[in-house]
Amino acid sequence: MTNIVKDRLPLEKLLRELYTAQQCSFFMEDAMNKIMNRFSLSEEQAIELTKLLMEKELISTKSFLPAAFLRPRNIRSFPIVLSTKAINLIKESSADSK
């Protein structure tokens, strides 16, 4: 797991914030920028985090070519689409905390 997730952000909190950003953004390309600003992520950290989420199949990349966004200057426009697996993790963590 990346240093960002291990050291700074619990995965459930990050997924919850991604879900909120996705829901509050008219364009899915705006969500990553919101997350980077919210957690003060550098472009390199955001790229590392995005690769981790893709590896764990927590974000869906079926409708676009992710390599086009996984570079500095382009990462802020990465279209965030949480997978069903990620949404289920969010629901499970919410149910556990109640």
N, C-alpha and C positions, 0 to 999 in steps of 0.2 A: 504494500500500500504506500502511497506517496507520503512524503513528509507533511504535506498540508493536512491531509486527512488524519494522520496519526497524531501530529503535534497540536494542531489548531482547531480542527473541526470534526466533531463526531459525524459519521456518515449519515445518520438519521436526520440530524439538524440540517446538514447540507442538502439532502434530498428534499426536506420540507421547504427550505428556502428556494430551491430550484423549482419546485412545484408551484409555490406562490408566485415567483417571478414569471413562470410560464403562464399561469392563469391571469396575471395582471398585465400581460403584454399583448397588444393587438397583433404585433408581428413576432413570430417566434425568434427572430434574429435579435430582438431587444433584450431577451432574458439574460443572456450571458453577460452583457454589459452591466446589467443591474447586479448580478452576482459578483462580478469583479469589483465593482464599486463598493458593494455592501461589505465584503470581506477583505478589501484592500489587496486583491490579488494582482500580482504582476502578470504580464502576458505569458511568461515562461511557466509560472505556477498554474495559470488557467489551462494552458496546453497540457501540462502534466496531469492535472485533475481530469480534464476531458478524456484523455487517453485511458485513464483508470476507469472512468465511468463507462466508456465504450467496452473496455476489456471485461468488465463485470456485467455487461449487458444491462446497464441501468438507464442508458439513454439509447434511443432508437436513431439509427442513421440510414435507414433503408431508402428514404426518399431523396437523398442527396449524397454527394461525394465528400466525405469528411476531410480528406487530405487537403482540399482547397481552403479549409478554414484553420487547419492545425499549423499555423505559422503566425509569427508576430504581425501585427496590424490587422490580421483577418480574424483572429480568435474572438474578438468582441462581437463579431457577427455570426458566431456559431449558432445554428438553430437548435435550441433545446427542446427536445421531445422526450419526456420521461417514458420509459417502458412500463409495461404492466407489472413487471417484476419490481421496479422501483416504487410504483404506486402501492403495491401490496406491502412492501416494507414500511412505507410511511403509515399505512393503515394499521399494521401490526404494532408498530412502536407507539402509535396513538392509543390503541386499545390497551397495551401493556401499562401505559402511564396513568390510566384511569382507575 
